[in-house]
Amino acid sequence: MAQNLKTGDTVKIIAGDNKGKTGKIVKMDRTAGKAMIEGIGIRERHMRATQFNPKGGKKTIHLGIDLSNLKKEGK
């Protein structure tokens, strides 16, 4: 990892479908090399009905963006 990115940093996406967008890092997954950006890469996961959640339903999740596709915004 060439950059020292951490939670709370403002970054710009330099590659991919969301190229050019900026956002704040909400969560980092260092083992997978991905960052979750606020408002970008949000999807709905459908949950199966279980004993603890009888109705099932939908859950909003963040998809991670690879750290190589991010650039730290200047100060």
N, C-alpha and C positions, 0 to 999 in steps of 0.2 A: 504494500500500500504506500503510494508515493505521498499522499496527503494525510495530514493529521486531522481527520474529521471526527466530530463528536456530536452528541445530542445537543440540540439548540443552535447549531451552526446554520447559517443561511447558505444554500448552495444553488448552483445553476446546472441544469441538465444539458449536457453537451452532445448527447447521442440518443437515438431511439425515437419512439413515437411522441414523447413529450419534450423533444428538443427545444431549447430556448426558454422553457418555463423555470421559474425560481420558486423556492419554498424552504421551509425550515425542517430540519431533521427531527422527527418525533422519536424514533427508536433506531438503534443500530444492531445488526446481526453480524458480528465480526467473524464468526466461524464460517458463515456462508458468503461473507464479503458483500453484504447488501445493506442499504439504508432505506428506512420508511420515511417518505416525505409527506408533509402535511398537505392534504387535499389532492395528492397525485397518487395514482395507482390504487384507488379504492375499489373494491369489488364486494359482491354479496355472496356469501357461502350459504347454501341451503343445508339446514340441519335436520337430520332424521328424528322422528319422534322416538323418545326413549321413556323409560320409567320415570326419570327425573325431570324430563321435559316432554310431557305427553302430547303437546300440540306441535312440536317441531318448530319450524319457522326459519327465519333468515338471520344471518349474522354478518355485520360489516367487518371486512378485514383489509389490511394494507398489504399490497404486494411490494416486495422489496425491489429497489433499483440498484444495479451493480455499481460498486464504488468507482469503477473505471469510467463510468458515464457521468460522473459528477465533478464539478469544479467549485471550489470554495470561493464565495463572493468576497471581494475586497473590503477592507475596513473603511 
